[in-house]
Amino acid sequence: MSPSTPPGDGQIECWFSILMRRKLKRGNFVSTDDLKQQILDFIAYFNCTLAKPFKWKFEGFSEPN
């Protein structure tokens, strides 16, 4: 049996949650270009200061008998 979602989906959801909470939720953007630039700036900042590997806790499904 295979999982219903690709293995990296949880990590992607986690990353977008961080972006939403730290940048987008209370952001003030004057244009879509401003929004794009602020997201790119946040990514650069995050990668230099906050990025660390997510801990993968899933150990796989047990084999059916």
C-alpha positions in Angstrom: 0.0 0.0 0.0 1.4 3.4 -0.9 0.6 6.7 0.9 -2.1 8.9 -0.7 0.1 11.9 -0.9 3.8 12.2 -2.0 6.3 12.1 0.9 7.4 15.7 0.6 3.9 17.1 0.9 4.1 17.5 4.7 7.3 19.4 4.5 5.9 21.7 1.8 2.8 22.4 4.0 5.1 23.2 6.9 7.1 25.6 4.7 4.0 27.4 3.5 2.7 27.6 7.1 5.9 29.3 8.1 5.6 31.8 5.2 2.0 32.5 6.0 2.6 33.1 9.7 5.8 35.1 9.4 5.2 37.1 6.3 1.8 37.0 4.6 -0.6 37.1 7.5 0.2 40.7 8.6 1.9 41.8 5.5 1.3 45.1 3.7 1.8 44.9 0.0 1.2 47.7 -2.4 1.4 45.6 -5.6 1.9 42.1 -6.8 5.5 43.0 -7.6 5.9 44.2 -4.0 4.4 40.9 -2.7 6.7 38.9 -4.9 9.8 40.8 -3.8 8.9 40.5 -0.1 8.4 36.7 -0.5 11.8 36.4 -2.2 13.4 38.5 0.5 11.8 36.4 3.2 13.1 33.2 1.5 16.6 34.6 1.3 16.4 35.7 5.0 14.9 32.3 6.1 17.6 30.3 4.2 20.4 32.3 5.8 19.1 32.5 9.4 16.3 30.1 10.2 16.5 27.1 7.8 17.2 23.7 9.3 16.1 20.3 8.1 12.6 19.2 9.0 12.6 16.0 11.1 11.1 13.2 9.1 9.1 11.1 11.6 7.3 8.8 9.3 8.9 5.3 9.4 6.8 3.7 6.7 3.7 1.5 6.7 3.9 -2.0 8.3 3.9 -4.9 5.9 0.5 -6.6 5.6 0.5 -10.2 6.8 
